[in-house]
Amino acid sequence: MTAGRATVVVASAGVLLTLVAFTTPLATLAGTAAGLGAGTGAQAWILAAMSLGCAAGLMAAGAIGDERGRRRVFVAGGAVLALTSLLAGLAPGPVWLVVLRIGQGLGGAGVMACGLGLIGQAFPTGRPRARATGAWGAALGAGVAVGPVTAAGLAALGGWRLPYLVIAAAALALAVAGRALLVESRAAHPRPLDVPGTLLLPAGIAALLAGLVQGRSDGGVPATVVLLVAAVLLLAGFVAVERRSRAPMLDLTLFRCPDFTAATIAAVGAGAGVLSLSNFVPTVLERGLGTSAVLATVVLLAWSATSAVTAYAARWLPEALTPRALLVGGLVGVAAGQVALLGLAVDSSPWRLVPGLLVAGAANGVLNAALGRQAVASVPPERTAMGSGANNTARYVGSALGITVCAVVVAGAGSGPAATLAGWDSAVVVTTVVSLACALLALAVRGRAPTS
């Protein structure tokens, strides 16, 4: 196996495993809650904790990888994912599980940011890079597709703890494979680590997401307000520090580059749009149409599996299609698929959602492939892991915002099947508007590449 192929295989396996870990609670939450005595608020935190860890750690992991070694951070991320998954499978209570899920997210951040950064280094330009990043994007979609199904099957065999133990073993194997097969890479001229920025951005993002989760879980207005105010102050401090730093973790002049800005906007749109909406498909099918959890998961495969397939197939799209065209077209296609999800009635078949999910999944696959490519192509070559971290951070923050809005909209419609379906229609409209708005913004953004 060539070094380049090994990089694609290991990095793709890493993002797949991270998404399997991320989606595991979607299929095991009921058993977890019963086993640990987790109430409604704790359940919301269990679902959101890994997202918080990922979003908080992605930028820092990418920046550290660029300066200190991308393989080193990838392997360390796999080891952290293995350890925290093992301990999560042994967690004695919900608080412990939430803390360990955050740890899983931090480990996954190293795997995701530096895995894509390593691909960017192994395949500097052209069609080979498009194929490699397309494979990474397909693995991301495959993780979303197989994660809930795998977790449900393992939980049926050995309870809710078994999926975490299996993930731990797989993550350990990933770390070993990364150390053995990946070629180390780092910036040709490493810079001093931006310690203030590395601390302020994760803290600000963590406070923002914690505030959103706390508000969603009926955690009390004062705590939510304190967290959100802290997030604003920390993120404002981060911007101030980065503007004055000689070696910033995130070079803010990159936002003058239209490709970087468009990719960031599209990542927010992907997270706040279809990714957020897809989280509610099982809930809506179960509460609105009375389907089983297994059938709801199978229906969702129409989106997630199609997304994985089309992300891989995107490598064969004509080179005349620019990355910007793929980003905008992907968001518009997602919006078209979402429109087809409107109009469920209490007597509808769950299969009524499949055509819209197929269209949205196909478009999302193209979007994932284009995002992976642009994340590393729109930044200087020595900053590929940072570019990956920035793009995936935008996706996770967008997802957190979108899930919160969807949860409020669905819950605000009232209880009962008819109310759930009415709330679903409202959530579809909101996320469709977000997808289209981000498509227009990504199309309209103009600027120039930074000079340094």
Buried (B, 14 or more C-beta within 10 A) or exposed (E): EEEBEBBBBBBBBBBBBBBBBBBBBBBBBEBBBEBBEBEEBBBBBBBBBBBBBBBBBBBBBBBBBBBBBBBBBBBBBBBBBBBBBBBBBEBEEBEBBBBBBBBBBBBBBBBBBBBBBBBBBBBEEEEBBBBBBBBBBBBBBBBBBBBBBBBBBBBEEEBBBBBBBBBBEBBBBBBBBBBEBBEEBBBEEEBEBBEBBBBBBBBBBBBBBBBBBBBBBEBEEEEBEBBBEBBEBBBEBBBEBBEEBEEBBBBEBBBBBBBBBBBBBBBBBBBBBBBBBBBBBBBBBBBBBEBEBBBBBBBBBBBBBBBBBBBBBBBEBEEEEEBBEBBBBBBBBBBBBBBBBEEBEEEBEBEBBBEBBBBBBBBBBBBBBBBBBBBBBBBBBBBBBBBBBBBBBBBBBBBBBBBBBBBBBBEEBEEEBEBBBBBBBBBBBBBBEBBBBBBBBBBEBEBEEBEE
